[in-house]
Amino acid sequence: MMNSDLRNQLAALHSELAKTSSVDPQSRELLVSLLSDITRLLGSSTAPGNTATPNDDQPLHERLDTLAVQFEAEHPALGTALRRVVDALGKAGI
C-alpha cells in the first residue's frame, strides 16, 4: 500500500507534468522509462531496495534525481516535484 506522502508527491508531480508544455526528446524518454520502473516497483512484491532494472546499473532514485537536476533549469517546478517524489520513494523504502 502506498503511503500518503508518496501519493501526495506523485499527485503534485502529475500536476506539474500537466502544466509543462513540452520537454526535449531525451528527457521524455527518461520519464517514460522511469514511469515504467516506478509502476513495476509499486506492483512488485520483491524485497525493498531492489531498485535497479536488469539493463540499468543506476538505481531508480539516482536516475530520478539526475532527471530532476536536468529539469531544474527549464522547468524548476517540475524539478522540485521530481525531487520530492525521490524523497517520498526513499521514505517508503522504494
WOLINPE-V270731 format. One record per residue. PSI is psi in whole degrees, 0 to 359 (* if undefined). OMEGA is omega in whole degrees, -180 to 180 (* if undefined). BURIAL is # if it has 9 or more other ideal C-beta (glycine too) atoms within 8 Angstrom, else .. Layout:
psi/omega/burial
PSI/OMEGA/BURIAL
PSI/OMEGA/BURIAL
This chain:
psi/omega/burial
137/-177/.
134/180/.
161/-173/#
326/178/.
314/179/#
316/179/#
316/-180/#
318/-179/#
322/176/#
322/177/#
319/178/.
319/177/#
317/178/#
317/179/.
315/179/#
321/178/#
322/179/#
328/-180/.
341/-177/.
122/-175/#
324/180/.
157/174/.
160/180/#
157/-176/.
322/-180/.
316/179/.
321/177/#
315/179/#
318/178/.
317/180/#
317/179/#
317/179/.
316/-179/#
323/177/#
317/178/.
316/180/.
317/-180/#
316/179/#
316/179/.
315/-178/#
320/-179/#
333/179/.
355/-175/.
149/176/.
20/179/.
171/-178/.
141/175/.
148/179/.
348/178/.
76/-173/.
4/178/#
139/175/#
157/-177/.
328/-178/.
20/-180/.
125/-177/.
344/-175/.
128/179/.
156/-177/.
313/-177/#
326/178/#
320/178/.
321/176/#
318/179/#
318/178/#
317/179/#
321/178/#
317/179/#
318/180/.
322/-178/#
339/-173/#
327/-179/#
310/-176/.
328/-175/.
74/-175/#
320/-179/.
323/178/.
319/176/#
317/179/#
317/179/#
320/178/#
318/179/#
321/179/#
324/176/#
318/177/#
314/179/#
315/-179/#
321/176/#
318/178/#
317/179/#
331/-180/#
357/179/#
20/-179/.
*/*/#
